[in-house]
Structure formats: structure tokens, C-alpha cells
Amino acid sequence: MSVNQNRVQAMVASEHCLSTIIFLDIDGVLAFYPAGWKQRLRSGQKPRRVLHVDAIERFNRLCAETASLVVVSSTWRLHGDVRPHLAHAGLTAPFHADWCTDEDGPTRGDEITRWLQAHDAGRYVVLDDRPEGLEAHASHLVQPHWRVGLLDHDVARAIEILRGCPDLTPANGGHD
């Protein structure tokens, strides 16, 4: 086989490779309430969740170590293209060309299922602080605690799922 034939075969094979996908909920994963949020709530102010650098750095590392593409499943997608905002906050992970799930419900899990059915995705993980509506994806769910966001043990669990070697650790990282 010639060198050019090898290159053509490699190009065709790479076109048919399945993508590794991370479905990203933002609130409770990358954005969470800052210190003092309870006092603000008691005083009548509505606290705002803040994108946290440490969580974003962990997420970037997860995507780099697993060569994953990001698909936003968060309600943040309802307010337009969130990618520039996330990039400004330090997110460097690559997004899938079809970067968000649809808005057709009835649950986030249904939206993820439809996205998966419409795309050639291989392995995937769902990062979401709330399991409601994600029952069909329970074996792919990593549930960071909503107060602290994505931590190192969450990243480790996501890597296990994406590499196809889950252990008996609870999908929620041990959070109740």
C-alpha cells in the first residue's frame, strides 16, 4: 500500500471515529454560590451563582485528558450562545459543532437522549448536580455537590466512566 493510500485510509477512519462527549450542566458544576450567600438571602437579596476558576480548571483538565467535546445541557443555553461567556471565564475545552441539547423536554434526560440519537457519539458522561430526569443516564452521571461544584473526585469518576471502567463508587461521588 502506498503512503498516499495510508493517508486516505487514516483520514476516512478519523471521520468515522465516535466523539467522546461531556454533557455539561453549569449551575452546581462550574457555577455555585459564593461565600456569604445565606446572609444575602436572609437580607432579601437573591444571591447569584458565580463561575469558579478551580472548577473550570478541573473541567478543562477532564476534557483534555479524555479528548472530549462539550455539549451544554444547562438551562444557560436558553439565554443564547454561552460559549463566549464560558471562554471569557477560562473554559478552554472544545465544544461539539452541535454544542447544546434541544429545549423540547420534557426532561433534561430526554434532551440528552435525543442528542445522542442524532449524533455519532461514543462514550459520554453527564455532569449535573441534580439527578432528576436523568434516570436513563444514571450509569453515565457524575453529580457534583451543588455547594462546591466540580471537585477532583468528580473528575476521577468522569474519567472512569469515559474510559469504560466504572467501579462501585456511587455516581454522585458519595454526596447525599
Sequence and secondary structure as in RCSB ss.txt:
>XXXX:A:sequence
MSVNQNRVQAMVASEHCLSTIIFLDIDGVLAFYPAGWKQRLRSGQKPRRVLHVDAIERFNRLCAETASLVVVSST
WRLHGDVRPHLAHAGLTAPFHADWCTDEDGPTRGDEITRWLQAHDAGRYVVLDDRPEGLEAHASHLVQPHWRVGL
LDHDVARAIEILRGCPDLTPANGGHD
>XXXX:A:secstr
  HHHHHHHHHHHHHT  EEEEEE  BTTTEE  TTHHHHHHTT     EE HHHHHHHHHHHHHHTEEEEE SG
GGGGS  HHHHHHTT    EEEEEE  S  S HHHHHHHHHHHS EEEEEEE S  TT GGGGGGEE  BTTTBS
 HHHHHHHHHHHTT   SS TTTT  
